[in-house]
Amino acid sequence: MRLATAGAFAALVNQTLSTTVTSNPIYLAGLPGSGTAITVGGTGGATLLVNDTVRASGYTVVNGDKVQLQLTTPATTLTTVEPSVTFTGQTRSWSVGTMAATLPGYALTVSFNYNVVGQDHGGAIFTIHSSASQSVSYSLYASGVLVKTGTVTGVSTSGKTVVTGSGSGGTGMNLPGGGVSSLGFGPLTVHVSTVRSGTTVETTATAPMYIIGYSGIYNFAGRPCRP
């Protein structure tokens, strides 16, 4: 007796984590007239679909039946499972693999507009670039203290500049040590992140020093360095 199928299960790669996926169908032929039992094995905990209906392992299939497998992809990156179906001594396997931790071709960058930055009442200025248009979250730290969080929409390759304070004489938030007629010194760090197809993409930039003073933005020599 010869068993034939219309093709095989096509492998899936770079799949999103913890997501339901369904194989392409295979069609059975060459079975005994009374049909035969089909069993599910391998790894991944797949569900058997026969003619688009969920069936238990051991279900009797007949010629012309459409057979598929369905499963939830692993919750970990770079993981492959291989469920299979077996009937009349024949086995058909299906390989499903998850994505890497960082998606190929996707990048997120951030940079401060000054090596030394600061404005009265909290003006840190930085620019975010993304290789795909996304909403990006940021967290701003001054001397290790979280001072500002926010979300920037529509960040793309052209970049978006963020000004966290309102400038000299404004009423924005104060970085540590800042305030009217006072100076604050220390490293300034911004952490940016976004979620792309279920994977978090993130990066960090640090300015060596921030200086906050009543009259605006300063460099190390105390001279104005406004853009």
C-alpha positions as CSV (number, residue, x, y, z in Angstrom):
1,M,0.0,0.0,0.0
2,R,1.3,3.4,-1.0
3,L,0.5,6.5,1.1
4,A,0.6,9.9,-0.5
5,T,0.1,13.4,1.0
6,A,-0.2,16.8,-0.8
7,G,3.1,18.2,0.5
8,A,4.4,18.5,4.0
9,F,4.2,20.8,7.0
10,A,6.2,24.0,6.2
11,A,8.6,25.1,8.9
12,L,7.9,28.4,10.7
13,V,10.8,30.6,11.9
14,N,11.3,33.9,13.8
15,Q,7.8,33.6,15.4
16,T,6.5,36.0,18.0
17,L,6.6,34.5,21.6
18,S,3.5,32.9,23.1
19,T,1.4,33.2,20.0
20,T,-1.0,30.7,18.5
21,V,0.1,29.5,15.0
22,T,-1.4,27.0,12.7
23,S,0.4,24.8,10.1
24,N,-0.4,24.6,6.4
25,P,-2.7,21.7,5.6
26,I,-1.8,18.3,4.3
27,Y,-4.3,16.1,2.5
28,L,-4.4,12.4,3.1
29,A,-4.6,9.7,0.3
30,G,-3.8,6.0,-0.1
31,L,-5.4,5.1,3.3
32,P,-7.4,1.9,3.8
33,G,-11.0,2.2,2.9
34,S,-12.1,2.1,6.5
35,G,-9.6,4.8,7.5
36,T,-6.8,4.8,10.1
37,A,-5.9,6.4,13.4
38,I,-3.8,9.5,13.4
39,T,-1.7,10.3,16.5
40,V,0.0,13.5,17.6
41,G,3.5,13.3,19.1
42,G,6.8,15.2,19.2
43,T,7.3,18.4,21.2
44,G,5.3,21.6,21.6
45,G,2.0,20.3,22.8
46,A,0.2,20.7,19.4
47,T,-3.5,20.3,18.8
48,L,-4.8,18.2,15.9
49,L,-7.1,19.8,13.4
50,V,-9.0,17.6,10.9
51,N,-11.1,19.4,8.4
52,D,-10.8,22.6,10.6
53,T,-12.2,20.8,13.7
54,V,-10.2,20.0,16.8
55,R,-9.8,16.2,17.2
56,A,-8.1,14.1,19.9
57,S,-5.0,12.1,19.1
58,G,-6.0,8.7,17.8
59,Y,-8.9,10.1,15.7
60,T,-9.8,8.0,12.6
61,V,-9.0,9.8,9.4
62,V,-10.0,8.9,5.8
63,N,-8.9,9.7,2.3
64,G,-9.3,13.3,1.4
65,D,-9.2,14.6,5.0
66,K,-7.4,17.9,5.6
67,V,-4.9,17.7,8.5
68,Q,-3.2,20.6,10.4
69,L,-1.4,21.2,13.6
70,Q,-1.9,24.2,15.9
71,L,0.2,25.3,18.9
72,T,1.2,28.2,21.1
73,T,4.8,29.2,20.4
74,P,7.3,29.0,23.2
75,A,7.6,31.9,25.7
76,T,11.4,32.0,25.2
77,T,13.5,33.4,22.4
78,L,15.4,31.2,19.9
79,T,13.5,28.1,20.9
80,T,12.3,25.4,18.4
81,V,9.6,22.7,18.9
82,E,8.7,19.9,16.5
83,P,5.3,18.3,16.9
84,S,4.3,15.5,14.5
85,V,1.5,13.4,13.2
86,T,1.7,9.6,12.5
87,F,-0.6,7.4,10.5
88,T,-0.1,4.0,8.8
89,G,3.5,4.1,9.9
90,Q,4.2,7.5,8.2
91,T,5.2,10.5,10.2
92,R,5.0,14.2,9.2
93,S,6.9,16.7,11.5
94,W,6.4,20.4,11.8
95,S,9.2,22.7,13.0
96,V,8.3,26.0,14.8
97,G,11.0,28.4,16.0
98,T,10.8,31.7,17.9
99,M,12.5,35.0,17.2
100,A,15.8,36.2,18.5
101,A,16.0,38.7,21.5
102,T,16.6,41.6,19.1
103,L,14.7,41.7,15.8
104,P,17.0,41.8,12.8
105,G,16.9,45.2,11.1
106,Y,15.4,47.1,14.0
107,A,17.3,49.6,16.1
108,L,16.7,52.3,18.7
109,T,19.2,55.0,19.4
110,V,19.3,58.1,21.7
111,S,21.8,60.9,22.2
112,F,22.0,64.0,24.3
113,N,22.2,67.3,22.3
114,Y,25.0,68.5,24.6
115,N,27.8,66.8,26.5
116,V,27.0,69.2,29.3
117,V,23.3,70.0,29.6
118,G,20.9,71.7,31.9
119,Q,18.3,74.3,32.2
120,D,16.6,76.0,35.1
121,H,13.7,73.8,36.3
122,G,14.8,70.7,34.5
123,G,15.6,71.1,30.8
124,A,17.4,68.0,29.5
125,I,17.4,67.8,25.7
126,F,17.9,64.5,23.8
127,T,17.0,63.1,20.5
128,I,15.6,59.6,19.8
129,H,15.9,57.7,16.5
130,S,14.1,54.5,15.5
131,S,14.4,52.4,12.4
132,A,10.6,51.9,12.4
133,S,7.9,54.3,13.4
134,Q,7.1,53.6,17.0
135,S,6.0,55.0,20.3
136,V,9.0,55.1,22.6
137,S,9.1,55.4,26.4
138,Y,11.9,57.2,28.2
139,S,13.2,57.5,31.8
140,L,15.5,60.4,32.7
141,Y,17.9,60.0,35.6
142,A,20.1,62.7,37.2
143,S,22.9,61.4,39.4
144,G,21.1,58.0,39.5
145,V,17.7,59.5,40.6
146,L,14.7,59.0,38.4
147,V,13.4,62.5,37.7
148,K,11.2,62.3,34.6
149,T,9.3,59.7,32.5
150,G,7.3,60.0,29.4
151,T,6.2,58.6,26.0
152,V,7.1,60.0,22.6
153,T,4.9,59.0,19.7
154,G,5.9,58.6,16.0
155,V,9.6,58.2,16.5
156,S,11.3,57.3,13.2
157,T,14.6,57.4,11.4
158,S,14.3,61.2,11.2
159,G,14.4,61.4,15.0
160,K,12.4,63.3,17.6
161,T,13.9,65.8,20.0
162,V,12.6,65.8,23.6
163,V,12.9,68.8,25.9
164,T,11.9,67.7,29.4
165,G,11.8,71.1,31.1
166,S,10.4,74.5,30.1
167,G,13.7,76.4,30.0
168,S,15.2,79.3,31.9
169,G,12.7,81.0,34.1
170,G,10.1,78.3,33.4
171,T,8.1,76.2,35.7
172,G,9.1,72.6,34.8
173,M,10.4,70.0,37.1
174,N,13.7,70.4,39.0
175,L,16.6,68.0,38.6
176,P,18.5,67.2,41.9
177,G,20.3,70.2,43.1
178,G,18.5,72.5,40.7
179,G,16.3,75.5,41.3
180,V,16.2,79.2,41.0
181,S,19.6,80.8,41.5
182,S,21.3,77.5,42.2
183,L,23.5,75.0,40.4
184,G,23.3,71.2,40.3
185,F,26.0,68.9,39.0
186,G,26.2,65.2,38.1
187,P,25.8,62.6,35.3
188,L,22.6,62.7,33.3
189,T,21.2,59.4,31.9
190,V,18.3,58.6,29.7
191,H,16.9,55.1,29.1
192,V,14.6,54.6,26.1
193,S,12.6,51.5,25.2
194,T,9.8,50.2,22.9
195,V,8.1,46.9,22.2
196,R,8.4,45.6,18.7
197,S,6.4,42.4,17.8
198,G,6.4,41.3,21.4
199,T,10.1,42.0,22.0
200,T,11.5,44.9,24.1
201,V,14.1,47.0,22.3
202,E,16.0,49.4,24.5
203,T,19.1,51.5,24.8
204,T,20.7,54.2,27.1
205,A,22.8,57.3,26.7
206,T,24.7,59.3,29.3
207,A,25.9,62.9,29.4
208,P,29.0,63.4,31.6
209,M,27.5,66.4,33.5
210,Y,24.4,68.5,33.9
211,I,24.5,72.0,35.1
212,I,21.3,73.8,36.2
213,G,21.3,77.5,36.8
214,Y,19.0,80.4,37.0
215,S,20.1,81.9,33.7
216,G,19.8,78.9,31.4
217,I,22.2,76.4,29.8
218,Y,25.9,76.5,30.6
219,N,29.1,74.8,29.5
220,F,32.0,73.9,31.9
221,A,33.3,77.5,31.6
222,G,30.0,78.9,32.6
223,R,29.4,80.5,29.2
224,P,25.9,80.1,27.6
225,C,25.7,77.3,25.1
226,R,22.1,77.6,23.9
227,P,21.3,75.9,20.5
